[in-house]
Amino acid sequence: METKLLKPQKLEKGDTIAFVAPAGGLAALTLHRLEKGKKFFEELGYKVKIFPTAKKNSGISSDTAENRAKDIMDAFKDKKIKAIIITIGGNTSHQTLEYLDFETIRRNPKILCGYSDITSLHLALYSQTGLVGFYGPAVITQFGESPKPDEFTVTHFFKAVTENIGEVQPSKQWVDDKSVDWINKDDLKKKRKYKENKGYEWLKEGKAEGKILGGCLPVILHLAGTKYWPDFKDKILLLETPEGEDFRKGESLANVDSALGDLRNLGVFKQIKGIVFGRGFGYTEEQIKKLKEIISYNTRDYNIPILYNVDIGHTDPIITIPLGVKVELDSIRNKFLFLEQAVLG
């Protein structure tokens, strides 16, 4: 039996926002972006509390799993904090799960926003407490952007955490250029090159309604076989692909194919009512064509709508998707629509 959906209070001016690093420690090496993210929220009238992990880097992660979990728990227990925004992803958020007190989190629901590796946290919190997770921008990747965060990203973030999102329209432009070196502060003087967005593409047509749940494709599989694995029955599955070993390029298509095959064998595609797939990051046009073929092949035999090229994940700009709330997909009307508000108040 699925846990009842737990919605946090909406974010309001004057509220305190926590910055936490439950996985990677890149923020410690790019403090100018961390400070820029802090200044962005403060200028809008919010308070910001930076937790210790946000300024630590122990190599693979920001800190030990225990210390990363402590920051998460301290942020949830702090009555003044209304939202927790992750500094950046990584590949180790799932290591913190054994140290989290889910009952305390259930009693203190808050907005938790982040993407990529934060999928582990979102899905675990959803399965254990019912908490809505906000699959959206992180501090140094989006809010710390120079000269300012992308307006599309900002608008959709605040929609998600303050009101009803409604229909989501695709962005006019997008970018996946990660050649700018943040550590050397090249981002303060170089601009990324945007491309025209061709809009939504339906790999399979149809209409479906259900709670949206998912995240970064390979990260979802970290939870397979554990108590943190969520119930995907009748859900709209959210998927997107990350960087590969070379962070400027996308995850290898062989790995994407393999991961989708895992979801198929786990019975996920048999359970769900539709798929929302993010725009492929770091791929050539030929690779994008192959990616769509891989998605279609692994979902063969299942008559569900599949929406591709959505503004989520590792390209910019991105929308913020509250996980666990009801959405509607309709290929005839070319619509991606949120049917309920993710926050209270």
N, C-alpha and C positions, 0 to 999 in steps of 0.2 A: 504493500500500500504506500502510495506516494505521500510525502510530507506536505502539509498545507503551505501554500506560498506565503513567504514572510517579506513584507515590503518595508523599506526604511522610510524615515521622514524625509521630505524634500529639502534640498539645500536652499538656504536663504542668506541674504547679505548679512554679514556680521558673524556667520558661523565659522567654526574652526575646521580646517582641512589638514589631515596628516599626510606627510610624505614618508613612505616606507619602502625598503628594498628587500622583498622576500626571496629574491633569486640573485640576479647579476649585480655586480658592484661598479658598473660603468659610470654611475653618477659621481662617484668619488674621484674619477679621473676627468670629469667634465663639469666641475663645480660651477662654471659660468652658466651652463644650461640649467642646473639645479636652481641657482639663484634667480635666473630669468623666469623660471616657472613660478617661483615663490613671489616674485615681484608682480607677475601677471595677475595672480589671484588677489594679492594685497591691494593693487590699484583698483580692483573691481569691488573692494569692500569686504573681503574675506580675511580671516586670520589664518596663518600657516604655522604648523608645528612640524619641524623636521626631526624625525627619529634617528637614533644612532646608526642604524644600518644604511641609511641613505648616503652617509659619508664614509662608508667603509668598503674596502675591496680586499678580499683574502685570496684572490686568484680566480677560481672558477665562479665563486659566489661572493656576495657582499660580506658574509660572516658565517658562523656555524649555523646549522639548522636550528639549534636550540635558541640562539640569539635572534635569528630572523623570526622565529615563531613568537619569541617574547615581545618583539616590536609590534607584531600583528595583534597579539593579545592586549598589550598595553594600550594600543590605539582603540581597540574595541571597548575596553573597560573605561576609558576616559570619557566621562559624561559630556564634556565640552566639545568633543570631536563629533562632527556630523558626517564627514566623508573621509575616506582613505584613498589616496591616489598613489599608485605604484610608480616608482621612479623609472623602471625599465624591466623588461622580462629577463630571460636567461634560459636555464634548463634544469633548475633545481627547486622550484617552488614546492613540488610534491614531497620533498624531504622534510618540510615543516609540518606536514599534516599530523604526524603522530604526537606532536607536542601541543596541538591546539585544543582548547577547551570549548567544544562545540555548544555545550549548554550555556556557557557564559556569553558566547556570540549570539545564541538564540535570544537571550534576554536583552541584548544590546545591539539590535540590528542597525547597521550603518551602510551608507553607500560605499561600495568597494569598486574602484575603477582601474582597469588595466587590461592588457591583451597579451597575446602570444603565450608565454609560459604561465601566465597568471590563470590560464584555463584550468590548471590543476586546482587552484584555490577556489575559483568560481564554482566548478562542478562539485567539489567536495563539500563546500558550504551549502550548496543547493541540496545535495543528497542527504546531508546530515541535519540541516536546520530549515531548509526551504527558502533560504535567503536569496533574494534577487541579486544577481551579480551584474555589474555594468561592464560589458565587453567594449572598451573604448580607449581613449588616449591615455598615455603615460606622461610623466613629468618631463623627462629630458628628450624623449622622442617627438612629442608634439607641443606641449605647453612651454618648453624651453627653446622653441624654434626662433631664429632671428630672421628679420627684425621683429616679427611677432608671430604668434600661432596662426595657422590657417583659419580663416573666418568660417568656412564650411564646417570644419572640425569643432570649433568652439560653439557655434550655433547649435549643432546637433548634440553636443555634450550637455549643454544647459537645458535643452528641451527634455532630454532623458531624465535629468535629475531634478527638474522643477515642475514639469507639466506633462500632458499627454503628447506623445510624439506624432501620432497620426500617420499620414502617408509619407513615405520616404522617397524623395526624388534623387536621382543620381547627380553627382557633381558634374560641373562643366569641364573641369580639367583634373588631371591627376599626375602623380610623379612617383617613380620608384628609384630615383638616382640617389645612391648612397656613397658617392665618390668623395664627398666633402668630409674632411677629417675633423671631427669634433675635438679630439684630444689636442691637436695643434691650433684649435680655435679658427680653422678655416671657415667655419660656418658663420663667423662674424663678418666676413667680407665676400663670400661666394654665395650665389643663389642657385638652387636646383632648377633644372629645366622641366617645365610642365608639358604634358601632352593633352591633346583633345580626348575627352571621354566619350566613347561611342554609346554609352548608356547600357541599360539592362539587356541581357540576352537569355533567352529561355532554351536550355538544352533539352528539356522536356516540358511540354505544355500541360496545363491543367489548373485546377483550383483546389486550395487546401487551407485549412484553418487549424491552428494548434499552438501550444506553447513552444517558443523558440529556445533551443538549448544546444550547446556545443562550444566551438572555439577553434583553436589552432590544431590542425589535423594530427600531427605526430604527438602532441602533448596530451590529447584526449586519451591516447593509448597507455599513458603512464598509469592510468587508474583502472585499466582492464583487470578483472579478477580480484579487485580489492573491494572493501566495504564502501569506498567512496564513489564507486561506479553509479551514475544516476540512471533512473528509469527513462528510457527513450521512447516508450510506447506512446504512439499518437502525437509525437513531437514534430516540430519543424527543425530539422538538423542544420545548425550553423557550422560551416567549415571554411577554413582559409589556410593558405600555405605560408611557411616562414622562409627566412634566409637559409642558404645551405652552408657548407663549411666555409666558403667564401661569402662573407656577409653582404657583399655587393650583388650577389647572384642568388637565384631562388633555390629552394630545396630540390634535389635531383628528382627528375620525373620518375625514376625507378623507385625511389623511396615513397613518393606520393602514391604510385600504383600499389606498392606493397602495403601501405597504411590503409588505403581504401579497401584492399582485399581483406585486411584484418577486420575492419568494420563489417564487411559483408559476412565473414565467417562468424563474427560475434552476434550476428542476427540483427544488427542495428537497422539495415536498410529494409528489412522485413517488417520492422516495427513502426517506422516513421511515416509521416504523411506528406513530407516535402523536404526540399533542401534549398538553403540559401548559401551560395558559394561565393567567397570573396574574389576580387580581381587577383590574378596570379602575380606574384612579386618576382621581379628579376628575370623574366623570361623573354626570349625573342618571339616574334610573331609565329614562327614555326613551332616553337615550344608551347605557346598558348594553344595553338590548334591541337597539338598532341595532348595537352592537359585536358582539354574538353573531351577528347576521345576516351581518355583514361577514366574520366568521371562517368561518362555514358556507359562504358563497358562494365565497370564495377557495379553500376546500378541497373544493369539489364534485368529484365523480367519484372521490374517493379514500376507500376504505372503511377508515378508520383511527379508533381511539378518540380523542376530544378531550375532555379534562378541563378544565373552566373553574372559576374562582373559587378558585384556590389561593393560599395565603398567601406570595406572592413579590413582590418589586419595590417599588413606590413607595407602597404602603399599609403600615400597621402593624397587627399585628405581622407578622413574616416568618420563614419557615424558612430554613435554609441548605442549598442544593443543591450537592453536589459534582458538578461537571461531568465526564463521562466514565465514571461508574460505572453499573452496570446497575440498572434499575428495572423495575417491573411495573405496568401499568395494567389494571384489571379493573372494568368498569362494573357487571357483575352483582353483584359483592361490594362495590361502591363503594369500591375500594381503590387507594391510591397507595403503593407499597411499594419500599423500597430493598433490593436483593438482595445487595449486597456493601459492605464497609467501605471508606471512602475514604482511611484513614490506616494506616500501619504501626505495629506495636508494641502 
